[in-house]
Amino acid sequence: MDDNPMNIGIERRGTVLTAIWHVITILLGSGVLALAWSFAQLGWVAGPIVLVSMAALTYFTSALLADCYRYPDPVTGTVNPEYIDAVRCYLGPRNVFWCGFIQYASIWATLLGYTITASDSASAVRKVNCLHHGDGSKCASSDYFATYAIIVFGAVQILLSQLPSLHNISWLSFFSVATSCIYSTISLGLCFAKWATHNKSHGTVFGAVAGSGLDKATNVFLAVGNIAFTYAYADVQIEIQDTLKAPPAENKTMKKASLYGLSISTVFCMLLGVSGYAAFGNSVSGNILTGTAVHEPFWLIHLANICVILHFIGAYQVFAQPIFARMETYVAHMWPASYFVTTGYDLYVMGWLIRLSFMKLVLRTGIIIFTTLVATLMPFFNPVLGLIGAVGFWPLSVYFPVSMHLTRLKIGRRDSRWWLLHTLSMLCLALSIFMGSASVLDIVTKMKGATIFKTAD
């Protein structure tokens, strides 16, 4: 992702192929690691239906959003280089605050999810190594390793956050893309290999049995939230579209890229969810790469988990940049003459000119330390992913695209399309509330039974 979202002075050369690559790279992230667990909660019938329905809904709303890239006409209008710019043009300033708040909350929650996922993979490397050498009890007795991994991950992010811009560390983006493809492909291969050893499919029609009806409902909505997180890319779609060259019109190219990118990703996700559930059944772990059900060949699982860690080292910085920029812009605007804002020092590191300033050091370090602290207090993979999916699902993926579409075409209450689209939006709002409630309930329940700073499954 470009850290200069307005692309000032940068020629837009993107094509449908590059846009497809961006979409697939975003979709094949940490969410794919939870797909087998999601299928286990939903069962053989609901699992595929929810996955395909989420993909279809995402494509529909992404097509609406693609037409809002320019204002007022989707082909000849003025460019909106960021999501919030489109909201400002079509829905007015009153909606800008809520859009920005939800966007940045979703981005910060994504940083939290990245921290937890990377620490889970670091713990899995240690655990698989112990199992391979026949010393599984030693790893099981040391449950604090994930906390150390979270702290080390946060320390690395503090160092990287002081680099000047993502243009100067483009290799991080390259590693994020490459490693995402590697660990996703290895996960799929491991599931198919495990499935082949059974000569039969595990799992049930209605999924895993829970202790009570509430527990089952919580797990079901958690699974839906995990799938929603997998398909979440609305908050960066406008930025992807802003990389496309014209002609052809950017909205047509983006719609085509969304269709192909979502189709390819859905086929991959379906294969992973089905093979993972068939291989491990209702006992599948929340993260397909960190469970103990499969730990051989250990070197391949090591490679996959290391790729997860490398992926999120780079992806963390990409998603953190908007938060850093917004905080620093606000502070500089409020106290432009402050010594804290204006004082800085130039430092050359490996040919890079890094300008260290108190503001940059304190603000960026503070944000990362806060995120790291929260991750150590609630290191729960599936509920955190479900919560992230719930936070951004309705407002960013449904409400704002639908509202901007209705405004752009001047569709009023007398039109049946107005009622149909608002009904869809309200149903998605209810689903988002259920997903969020299930995630919070699961986090609270696990926190009651967990020791602070101790790994929890």
C-alpha positions, 0 to 999 in steps of 0.5 A: 500500500502506498503511504502517500494516499493522494499520490501527489506527484506520482503517476498512476500506472495501475492496471486490472492485474495489479489491482487484482494482486492488491485485493488478493494480498489483502484477503489472504491474510491472517483471516485464512488461518481461522477458516477451518475453525470457522467451518467447524463452528458453522458445519458443512452446510452453513460454512460454505453458505456463509463464505459465499454469501460474504464474498457476494455481499463484499463484491456488491458493496465494493461495486457501489463504492467503486462508483464513488471514487469520483464526484459527482460523476463516476467517470469524469468527476473529481477524484476522491483519493481516500475513503473519507474524501468520498464520504465528505463529498457524497454524505457531507461533513457530519459523516466524516467524523464517524467515518474517520473514527471507525476507520482508525479504530478498525486500523488500530484493532488490526494492529492488535490482531497482527501482534497477537497472530505474530506472537502465536506463530512465534510460540508455535515455532517453539512448540513444534520444535519441542514436539519434534524432539519429543519434549512436548511437556517442557513447552506446555509447562512454559506458557509465558513465551507468547508474552515475550514474543509480543514484547519483542514484536512490539520492540521491533515495531518501535524501531521500524516506526522511526524510519522516514516512510514506507518508500524507504522500506519498500522491502517490508511490503515485498516481504508482506506480499511474498510471505502471505502467499507462502504461509497460505499455500502451506496451510492449504497443503497441510490440510489436504495432506492430513485429509488424505491420510484419513481416507474420509471426511471429519466434521458434522452437518451442524458443526461442533457441539457447545456446552450450551445454546449461548455458547453455540450461538457465540461460536457461530457468530464468532465464526461469521466475524472471522469470515467477515474479517477475511473479506474486509478491504473496503477501507483501502479499496479507494486507495487501491483504485487511486493507483489505477490509470485511466482510461479505461475508467477507474470504476470499471477497472476496480469492479473487474479487479474486485470480481476476479480478486474475490473469486480467486480468493473465495475458491482458495478460502473454500478449499482451505476451510473444507480441507481443514474441517475435513482433516481435523473435524470439530477439534480443529484449532483456532489457528490452523498453523499453531495447533498441535494436531499437525507438527510434521514436517516440522521444517515446513510448519516452521517456514509457514509460521516464520512467514506469518511473523515476517508478513505481519512485521511489514503489514503492521507498519503499512497499517500503522502509518495512517495513525501515525500521520493523523496523530502527528498532524493533529499535534503539529496543528495544535502546538505548531511552535512547541519545542516538542514539535519542532525539535529534531535531529538528523541521523544517517542509518545505512544510507537513510536520512532519518530525522528523529524528533521528540514528537515522532519518538514519543507518539509512535512509541506510545501507540505501539506500547499501548497496542502491545500492552493490550495484546498481552492482556488479551492474547485471544486469536479468534475473538479478536479477529471476530471483533475486528471483523464486526467493527468494520463490517457494517459501517465501512463495507455496507452502510457508507457504500450504500448511503453514497450510492443512494445519494449519488443516484438521488434514490428516494423513499418512493423507489423500491431500491431505497427500501431494499438497500436499507433493509440490507443495511439494517440486516448487516447492522444486526449481524455486525452487532451479534458478531461484536457481542459474541466476540466481546462475550468470548473475550470477557469469558476467557479473561476471567479464566486466564492469568494475566500475561499468560498465553490463552488458547 
